[in-house]
Amino acid sequence: MILSLKLFTVFTILTICLSSIANGKTFDPGVKRSEIDRLLENAINQGLISGGVVLIGDNRKDLFCRAYGRLSAATEARPVVTDSLFDIASLTKVVATAPAILKLVEEGRISLVDPVSRWLPEFAGKGKDDLLIMHLLTHTSGLDDFQVSAVNPLQSAIERSAARKSVKKPGSHFKYADINFILLGELVRRVTGIGLDLYAAENIFLPLAMRDTGFNPSLEGAVRCAASLNSDNSLLVGLVQDHTARLFGGVAGHAGLFSTAPDLSRFCRMVLNRGILDGQRVLTARTVDLMTVPYFSHDNNVLRGLGWDIASPFSSPRGDIFSEVSFGHTGYSGGSLWIDPESGLYVVLVTARLDYKRKRDFNKLRGGLSTSAAALFSGQEKIKEFARKVE
């Protein structure tokens, strides 16, 4: 039987692991490390990234955490360490914005079925009365991205999106667009009066002891930051890569958050524990369930939660073993999260990305990493089950 390239990585792992099972041996931690090392070192050698951090955990603790490479491609760049700071790009959507919106729902201050025009009156009278908050969260608003003006950028973005003609009826079609979460970030500001950055810090990051997570890193924090590439290939250190988020002053609902792998691990553990971590409840169990079940389905080819990706063209970090109920998100700068309630595992990847054109290679890195993590940490029965599917 000729195995597809997609299954090559997992086949290699399974061969090693099943051999250990057959001989009655436990898995060698060195084997786990060597396979994950290979994936990251290949990505560095191939010029996909200059460095990064991989963290694998379950609902109780971190199981694997290791740093690779350097903070940038510059010859004098320092090595990445496990608590290096990274621009996590669109992970902002699920780590800051979606939880902030759901927290406001918990507090009774907004509803998922509120018309967007209730909170953003710029939409009133523009033929979008049926556009709801939940449509923004699921990228089913019918809105599309456009170039934001440098003059009064946020207000002009709101007014322009309100005025644009929607091709699809809200709730009927999935189209991933940053404008949805730009509007949600502004909604948080208008409802709370303090802005997304402060509201997320007070209600999510501080309760979870995510001490290194926030928008606009300080000068001290910037020293620990991995670099990202500007449109002219110059290095950005401590400044958000996303041009639109920079126009908004670094705080936006779609991008702008900086974090570390250990902080993101704490967030993932909270989600697996349905809203609680170390005795501190951040979200109700019902809220976590609401966020992570499918709210939109299109022939089962696209499944989206409230902010979270379940199955879509962006689901490469699922890999080949994580279950169909797993969920996560990716970020343009190279990061990804993937969480599987069935196996109780999650994988955090943060990177200093160098090559933005080889999307297929980057997707293979993300998928291969999750496949490796699931094969190595899910237990022997899960490995045997997948081995039968491969055969």
N, C-alpha and C positions, 0 to 999 in steps of 0.2 A: 504494500500500500504506500502510495506517495503522499506524505503529509504536506499540507499547505504551509506556506511560510508563516501564516498567522499562528499556526500551532507549534512552530518549531521550538520556541522558548519553553512553552509549557511541557512539551514532550521531553525535552532535556531534563527539566526539573523532575517530572514524573518518573523518568528512568532511574534517577538517583534515589528518589524518595521510596519508590516501590521496591527497589533493591534492598533498601534498609528495612522495609516492612517484612519482606520475605525472609530476611536473615534475623528477624526478631530484634532489630536494633532501633534505638530512638534516633531521631534526626540529629545530625551533627550541626551545631550552630555555625560552624565554619562553612558548611555547605550553603546554609541560608545566606550568609554574608557574601560568599563568593559569587552567587548568582546575581544578587542585587548590585554588588560591586561591578560586575561585568556590564550590566545594562547602563549604569551611570558613567562608567569609564569609557564605554563605547560612544556614548552621547558627547562626552567631552572631546574624545579623539576625533570624532566626525565633525566637530565644529558646531553642533547643535546648541550647546550650552558651554559656558565657561566654568560653571560649577552649580552646586545645588545641595539640597538636604532631602533625604527620604526619611519619613517617620511612619511606622506601622504600629497600630495599637488596637486594643479592644476596649470594652466598657470599663475596665478596671485600671489599666496601666499601658504605658508604652512598651511595645515588644521589641522594637528595632528602631534605632535612630542613628544616622551617620551622615556626616558632611563630606562633600567631594569638591575638588577643584578650587577655583579662585573666584573672587567677587566680581571680576571683569576679565576681559581678554587682555588688558594692559599688562605689560611685562612686570611692572612693579606691584600689581594687585596682590592683596593679602589673601591667604587661604580662607575659604568658607569655613565657618564653625557652626555648630548645631543651632546656636541662637543668633545667627546673622539675620538681619532684617531684609525683607524682600517686598517689592511692590507687587501686591497680589492681584492687581487689575480687576477683572470681572468677578473674582471671588468676593469682592466687596458686596456684590448683589446678595449673596447667601449668608455672609458672615455679619454684615452690618444692616443692610437695607431691609431685606425680607424679615429678619427677626424683629427689627424696630417696628415695622408695620404690624406684624402679628402681636407684638407687645401692646401696641395701641389698641388693637382689637380686644385683647384680654382686658384692658383697662376700661373698655366701653367707650372709648373716645372716638373711634371710627368703626365702620363695618365693612366687611369685604364686598358687600353689595351696594355700598355708597356710590352714587354717580361721581365720577371724577370732578364734574363741574361744581359739586358741593364744596369742594376744598380748593379747586382751581377755577374760579369763576371766569377765567379767560376762555374756558370751554363752553360756557353757556351760550345758547343761541347759535352754535356752530354746527348743528346737525349731529352732535355726539352725545345726546342725552342718555343713550343706552351704553355708553362706555363706563365700565365699573372698575373699582380698584382691583378686583380679582383678575380682570383682563390684563392689566399692566403687569401683575405678578406672574402671569402665565405666558407672557409675550403673545397674547391673542387679541391685542387691542386694535389691530389693523393699521397701526402707526408704523412708519419706517424712519430710518435714520437719515439725517441730512447734515450738511456742513453748518456748524453753529457760528454765528457772527461774533466777531471780537468786540463789538460795541454792545454793551449791556447784554452779555451773552446769555445769562440764565433767563431773564425775562423775555428776550427775543426768541429763545428756544421754546418757551412755553407758548407764546403767542403764535409762533409759526406752526408748531405741532397742532395747535387747536384749529388753525385755519386750513391746514392741509386736508385734502379730500382723501377719505379712507376708501381703499379699493374693496376691502373685505369687511363683512359685518363683525363687530366685536364678539369674540367667543367662538368664531367659526373656523379660524385659520391660525396656524402657528407661524410666526415670523420673529426670529430673535432680533431684537433691536434695543440699543442702549437707551433710546429716548424713554422707553417704558420706566426704567429705573431712575433716570434723571427726574422724571415727574414724581416718582415715589419719594425720592430724596427731598424734593421741595415740599411735598405734602407733609412729610415728617416735620419739617421746619415750621410750616404754617400751623400745624396742629399743636405742636409743643411750644413754639416760640423760642426754642434754644438751638435748633439745628440738628442735623443727623449726626454730626461728629460728637457733640456733647451728649445727646440722648443715647446713642449707642454705647458711649463710654460709661455712662452712669447706670444703664440698665442691662448691659450685656458684658462688656469687657471687664469692668471692675469687679462685678460679682463673680465672674469666672476666673479672676486673678490672671487675666490676659494682659500683663503689665506692659508688654512691648507692642501692643496692637493699637493703631490709631491713624488718623490722617495727619499729613504734614509733619514728618519727623523733626525733632529738635536737631540742633547742630551736633549734639552729643550722639543722638541716634543715627544721624546720617553717616557718621564714621563707621558704623556697623552695617551699612546698607550695601547690598549687591547693586551693581550698576544695571541700568536698562539702556536701550539704544533709542535716541531721538530719531526723527525722520531723516536727519542729515548724517546719521550714524555717529554723532557725538554722544558722549556718555552722560547719562542723567543719574546723579547720585543723591538720594533723598528727595528728589522731585518726581511726581507721578509721571509715568510715561505717556498716559493718555492725554492727547492735546486738549480735548474738550474739558476734561477734569481740571487741567491746568488753567484754562480760561475761567473756570468757576472758583479759582482760588485753592484748588487741591482737595476740596470737599464736594463729593458728588455721589449720587445713589448708585451709579453704574461702575465707578472706579475711583481709585484714590487711596484705598486703605493699604497700610503697610503692616506686616506681621512677621512672626517667626514660626518655624515648624512646631516647636513646643506649644506655643499659644494656640495654633490651629488644632493641635492634638487635643487640647483641653476643650475646645469648642466641639470637636467631633465626639468626644466622650460624653459631653452634656447631651448631645443629640441622641446618641445610643441609649443613654439613661433616661430618655424622654423628659428632658428639661431640668435635670438636677445633676450637680457635681459637687463632691466633697460636702454633702449636706446643704448646699446652697441651691435653692430652687430659683432658676432664671426664667424659665417658661413653664407653663402647665403642660402636663402630658398630652392633653387634648390639643394644645397649640402645636406641639411637635408633630403629632399625628396629622393634623390639618396641613402642615407644611409639606409633608413628605409622602402623601398618597396622591395618586394621579387626579388632577383636576381637569386635565384636557387630554383627550385621546383622539388620534386620527389613524384609524385602521391598525391600531397597535404599533404603528411605525414611529409615531411621535407620542410620547407620554411625558407630561410636565406636571410637577408639583407647584407649590407656591414659591417660585424662585428657583427651585431645584430641578435639575434635569434627571429624568428617569430613563427614558429611551428616546434618542433623537440623533441627528447627524453629529452631535457634539459629545456623544457618550463613550468615546474611546477609552477613558480611564476605567470603565467597568471591567475590561479584560475579558477572559474566557471562562472564568469560574464563578465570579460573584453572581449572586442570585438576581432574578428578575425584579425583586422588590428593592434592590440596592439603588442608590441615588448619589448625586454629586454635582460637581460643576468644574469648569475649566477657567483659566485666566490667560489672556493674550501674552502676558509677560513670561509664561511658562509654568505657572502653578496649576495644581488641581487637587481636589478632594474627592474621594469616593468612599461611601459608607454603606455597609451591608448589614442590616439588622439580623438577617438570617444566620450568617456566620459569626456575627458580633465583631467584625473587623472593620477597620478603616485604613486608608492609605493617604498620606499627605505628601505632596511633592511641591517643592518650591525651587525655582531655578533662576539663574541669570542667563536668559535666552539670547542667543547670538543670531540664529538663522530663522527667519519668519516665513520663508518661502517653502521650505520642505515640511509642509504640514503633515504629510503622510508619515514621514520618519518620526516626527514628534508624537503623532498619535500612536505609533507603534511603541515608542518609549513608554508612554503613559499606560497603554494597555498591557504591555509586557510586564511592567512593574506590578500592576494589580494582579495579573495572573500569577506572577511569582509569589507575591505576598499571600494570596489565597491558597496556593498549592502548598506553601511551606508552613503556614500557620493555622489552616482551617481544620487540621486533624486528619487522621488516616482514612476515615470513612469517606470524607469529602474527596480526597485524592483518588481513592479507588473508584468512586462513582464517576469522576471525570475521566479517568483512564478508560472506563468501559465505553463512554461516549466517543472518545478518540478512536477506539478500535472499531 
